[in-house]
């Protein structure tokens, strides 16, 4: 019988998917428990160790024995409850937290911290970018699932993954028009098919311009109706183009082993720019200049690498 874990999440898709990817790589059967993180624990996660901040009727009913052997959380706003669960379970739950909570690592059993974040320590495992569930099998399955959707598009086929505004940069009409103009020239100049998806953060300004692009020949823009073909497009693509705003999307693209081009979207903070620089220096990505080339590199396989390290640590302590 497989060991099981709780994934604790507020429903944020990018964070939840990282937890699921790690649980599956650890061969853990998981149950997702949704919470609404309290403002205090979000701002001061270490207060999760203080009963005053987690003893309420909801938590007492939802988070009670039998406890799992492992919990997995992601992002600072979930860190406080990971700490609280350790206290609630009287130490029975081994906590795995993804991303840097910017507090003392002693509050967790295992921390998975991206390379571009500062925390380091004995119980910290460093990862390059985000954890993903992308591998050869999932890509092949999703490609087969959505092949009929893109069968009318010429080859090569290019997956275009568009993000949106961030705290540092709001995407205006001019920026959106420039992106769509570049993609229009790409389709014309290379006689290729474009498979376009957007994210939950994609601005209406960009979506409006993309609707114009969808009227062009050899372009398919997913409009939100029916199953999301995002993973299928990654599997079907010969090349991938991603906007620079999302470390998750770039990590997923680089996990395919296919050429990845980056479209700059706004100004990046130091952490994000460090990640982008690393991906480019290691030969996974190149800036998008309108041209298409083919190259090879070692695909990111961080989830399995990180899982192997954690699996060994858990085995040493007879947890799994």
Secondary structure, DSSP 8 states (H G I E B T S, - for coil): ---EEEEEESS-HHHHHHHHHHHHHTT-EEEEEE----HHHHH-GGGGGSGGGT-SHHHHHHS-SS--SEEEEESHHHHHHHHHHHHHTTT-SEEEEES--SS-GGGSSEEEEETTS----TTEEEESS------HHHHHHHHHHHHHHHTTS-SSEEEEEE----SS----HHHHHHHHHHHHHHHHHHT-EEEEEE-TT--HHHHHHHHHHTTSTTEEE--S-SS--HHHHHHH-SEEEEETT-HHHHHHHHTTTSEEEEE--S---HHHHHHHHHHHHTTSEEE--S-----------HHHHHHHHHHHHHHHTT--
